[in-house]
Amino acid sequence: MSDKNKTINKVTVEIFDEEYVVKGDENPEYIEMLAAYVDRRMRMIQQRNPNLSNAKIAILTSLNLADELNKLQEDYDELVRALEEEKKNRMG
């Protein structure tokens, strides 16, 4: 199936009391789930730092999510290397 045939969904979500229209080829429920996750994370940071501006809360949330993503990527890469090494040892 070519990219031209992909369905582009347009979903309105609310994150931190602001509405956003998100367009993408993921299903609407997935987009809504991601938005709810970001909203929860922003609210957690706001509870710990009630005097921060919305922009700073968004940046701190982004940094926290980037940190999680980076650590997961490192864990994944390490797991792949371990599996490749195990495969070599079994074949060799």
Buried (B, 14 or more C-beta within 10 A) or exposed (E): EEEEEEEEBEBEBEBBEEEEEBEBEBEBEEBBEBBEEBBEBBBEBBEEEEEBEEEEBBEBBEEBEEEEEEEEEEEEEEEEEEEEEEEEEEEE
